[in-house]
């Protein structure tokens, strides 16, 4: 499995971040949280590998600590 910290988007990462912020414009906190949850489930389905998803969850958790 590729290291989850590898940057696979390059400069498109900034474009995605901008699109993500745009998707949240005008939403309440709760609506934004629901959008994020739907996005996570859509991307998880696209990835389709439970071990990769568990590793991503662990990496996301570590980045908060």
N, C-alpha and C positions, 0 to 999 in steps of 0.2 A: 504494500500500500504506500502511495506517495505520502510524504510528510504533509500534514495538514497546514503547516506554516508556510509551505511553498506558495509564492505569489504566482497564480496561474492567470490572473487578469491583467497584470501589468498596469499600464496607464488607464485601461478601461475600468479599473477598480474605482477610480475617482468618478467616472461617468455613472457607474452603478450606484455609488453612494448618493450622487446627485439625484438619480431617478428614484431611489428609495426615499429620500427626503421629500421629493415632489409628490410621491404617492401618499405621504402622510399629511400633506398640506390640507388644512381645514378639518382634520379629524380630531376628535376628542382623544384624551389619553386612552380610554377604553376602546375606542374604534381603532386607534393605532396599534394597540396590543393585539386586537383581534386580527388586524391585517398581518401583523408579524407572525402570529400563530398560523394563519392560513399559508403564508409564504413559506414558513418552515416545513409544513406538511407537504406542500407542493414540491419543494426542493428535495425533501427526504424521499418522496416517491420517485423523483427523477434519479437520485443517487442509487437507491434500491439495494444498498448493501448495509445490513445491520451493524456489522463491525465498524465500518467507516462512520456511520452515524453515531455510534457510541463513542468513538474516538473524538468526533467533532463536538459532542456534548461535553466530554471531559475537557477538551481544549478550551471551549467557551467558558466553562466553569472556572478553570484555572486562570483565565485572563482577568476575571473579576477579583480574584483573591490577592 
